Amino acid sequence: MDIGEKIAAARNRKGWSQARLAEAMSQAQTTVSSWERGRTEPSRADVVRISEVLGVPNLDSDAGPGLQKAPGEIEDLIRGRLFPFPGQHFLSVHDLNRPQAEALIDLGDAFVALSRQRAKHSDLLAGRTLVNLFFENSTRTQASFEIAAKRLGADVITMNPGASSIAKGETLIDTAATLNAMQPDLLVIRHKSSGSASLLAQKVDGSVINAGDGQHEHPTQAVLDALSIKRALGRVEGLTVAICGDILHSRVARSNVGLLQLLGAHVRLIAPKTLIPSQADRWGCEIYTDMRAGLEGCDVVMMLRLQMERMQGGFVPSTREYFRFFGLDREKLAFAKPGAKVMHPGPMNRGVEIDSDVADDPAISLIQDQVEMGVAARMAVLASLATRLGNLR
Amino acid sequence: MTRPFAFTHVRLVDPESGYDGPGGVIIRDGVITDVFRGAPPALSPDIQVIDGLGQMLCPGLIDLRVKTGEPGSETKETLKSASRAAAAGGVTSIVVQPDTNPVVDEPAMVDFILRRARDIELVHVYPAGAATRDLGGQEMAEIGLMKDAGAVYITDGDRPIVDSKVFRRILTYASGFGMMVAHRPVDPWLAKGSAVHASEFAGRYGLPSVPAIAERIMLERDLAIAEVTRARLLVDQLSSADALESLARGKAKGINVVASVSINHLSFNELDVGDYRTFAKLDPPLRAEDDRQALIEALATGLVDIVVSAHAPEPAESKRLPFDEAAPGSVGLETLLPGLLSLFHDGRMPLTELIATVTLKPANLLGLKAGRIAVGAPADLILVDLGAPRLIDADKLLSKSKNSAFDGRRLQGEVRMTLVDGRVVFGG
């Protein structure tokens, strides 16, 4: 019995209609209906809430019959979806075409199932070495890659050369040459300069994964965002997604625009004009400076982090002015489609770009799901790259 | 006294007379003593004859904007290595920029450069003096003394003189000495921290960018100050179509202004940055294709006067970095001529007019007798195989630094021989 069937069974036992459950959940009835038909999967938070509303034990608990799949079943699912990554490196979402992007998201979906098992391990990366090379600090992305690689059985080392070796005058290329001599199979890099991942890729033998290069791209974030959207809304094609905030400095925005458009979504950009890149109108997005107009009819609202130092009069006059016009609260969200989902790549500036009330509401916020999907999406990327490496070596 | 010699059966290209046809020259003691068109006349037997086999003979190139690393950064380029590169590229006169360490902002430094060049004895080296002391943009450098010592114009190089009062005084003072002032038109606040031209490309690649108006804004100021001071202003390396309009208005008003463009901005556009290629990171940055086309057009009409190599050697350690950290600039002495010849091969400009932008016109700006094929002119000449195909391989360039934006590019035109004052300094 899958989770949709369990929800339907529990609801029927209580004698509720789908509409009643939807109301109790502050969700559209279509959402409940698509959960029950297995078209989409409720988030873990949704399942907890459903269980509370219906007054039943957690439907998603380990004890629940049927949710834990036989280990072989998931392994087969993953192996069935595994495909060799199209290139040696994953530097930009533009490295993928549409079927490849869809295959990657489906593979990620299979890893979500694995990650929800008690035994979360696979041996797809057994014997492989992954180096996390974070020149810029990041808790979330670094941990996400580390967990993803460990669940796949790789040996992981994390380096923060950041301050220390740069102070000693060591360049990115020197670091790359040193690491390359240790023969890592996978190199995950984050660096403050646009194009640094590409530069590294020219100098090493293993696969380079761009975990954020300056203001250029953060492709795995786009994959996890697409996976989160697909699981929550059943599809990406045809959806209208609004990306709001500091587009100018955001690598997340650039990767998301590329991947979401590739997958057939309509993308809107909402920001003050100082935070929209020059000639972004040629990106194929609609651009709005009025957030309410921009949110009208949106299925997904993706908020971006606004760096505090950019708000002290440099790009926008003040925090309070920014929040007034571009911060997401319930009042502005009401302009989006009923049941619209809210996302944020984290870490959030609560009360600056997003109201806690919105961010923490499990009925509308996918923010916690994004973190979970991050691990699964990165497992998919790593497994796919390693499959290709396997063919090479 | 050396033995006189003659070039016969060459394609003689003389920008002064506008002649482009068969002919030859006779050279005695480093000076052109005879110029003939068509078949050679009967030559006395003491003259050594070099048969040009139909290749082009034209004046050696005069490059008004060359950086070396001497003194201070000899690992980038020395006066000697730059002179060798110049000779190989058919450049017989170079003007070296004052932004060295120490800065060329006083007569002793001018003298130092000239003495080094005399010892090297390859091409003519002329120093440009700094406009402000230590390139600080505040106190005027010793313009008159540097002129007496041999400086040919004054400039603060890549740095704009931001303070309009300082700039006005420099132009006023320099005009009293008949000194030309070269100035880079760029608004430093708009350009701060930028790596590329502001465009869709820059937005997609997430690179900090400078809009083309940064050039126009400063150029308008410079023109206004040149107008009131009547000084001769050399606008350094125009790069945008926008600024060309300002320049055209200024010239139409009779302002004493001339302008240069670098060979890079005639040859490349912003897309040549490609996948973060730091060799294509330049200052000013490469701009849109529309800008490049407008620059070529402006060169053809004479609105832009001269072409420079903008030779800026940077070693691997300054270039093999993430794009925003890499140093800007490209070496250019050895690719100036073949790069420029593309405009001839593509039918954009007649050969004599094209050659004039790197010979006669810069010579006239500096008051040199070189830059033409005329009786009495110094025998600074180059013999060029116009059609010779080449694939530019940066590693094979003679410059100490190999940062060529032309790396991998296919060009036509190879220098077979370079003469400076009748001496063979390359080929032969």
Interface residues (C-beta under 8 A of the other chain):
Chain A: T171 L172 I173 H191 S193 S194 G195 S196 S198 L199 D213 G214 Q215 H216 E217 R251 R254 P277 S278 Q279 A280 R282 W283
Chain B: A198 S199 E200 A202 G203 R204 Y205 G206 L207 P208 S209 P211 D275 Y276 E317 R320 L321 P322 F323 D324 E325
